């Protein structure tokens, strides 16, 4: 599935990322339109990301982090634990 395809059943990771983006955006007092425009994407696409119906590429996640004024790692806090994760 490409990053421009809509997935019917969002994954827990996509739900966590969308929620985190919305949380940061609202804390900054920004609209979806403002974030999307500054990140070089449509408001419709960005809204679908927040609602866990779209994937993001690393490049788009980086653009959103820049617009929101956070480090990339801040976008990925609050994710559900990875089952059977092992230290490397």
Residue pairs with C-beta under 8 A, 6 or more apart in sequence:
1 7
1 55
2 55
3 54
3 55
3 56
3 57
3 60
4 45
4 54
5 54
5 55
6 48
6 53
6 54
7 14
7 53
7 54
7 55
10 18
10 51
10 52
10 53
11 52
12 79
12 80
13 79
13 80
14 52
14 53
14 55
15 52
16 76
16 78
16 79
16 80
17 49
17 52
17 56
17 75
17 76
17 79
18 49
18 50
18 51
18 52
19 50
19 52
19 78
20 74
20 75
20 76
20 77
20 78
21 49
21 50
21 64
21 68
21 75
22 50
24 68
24 70
24 74
24 75
25 31
25 32
25 35
25 50
25 68
28 68
28 69
30 68
32 43
32 46
32 47
32 50
33 43
35 46
35 64
35 67
35 68
36 42
36 43
36 45
36 46
36 47
37 43
38 67
39 46
39 60
39 63
39 64
39 66
39 67
40 63
41 60
41 63
45 54
46 64
48 54
49 56
56 64
61 72
61 75
62 72
64 75
65 71
65 72
65 74
65 75
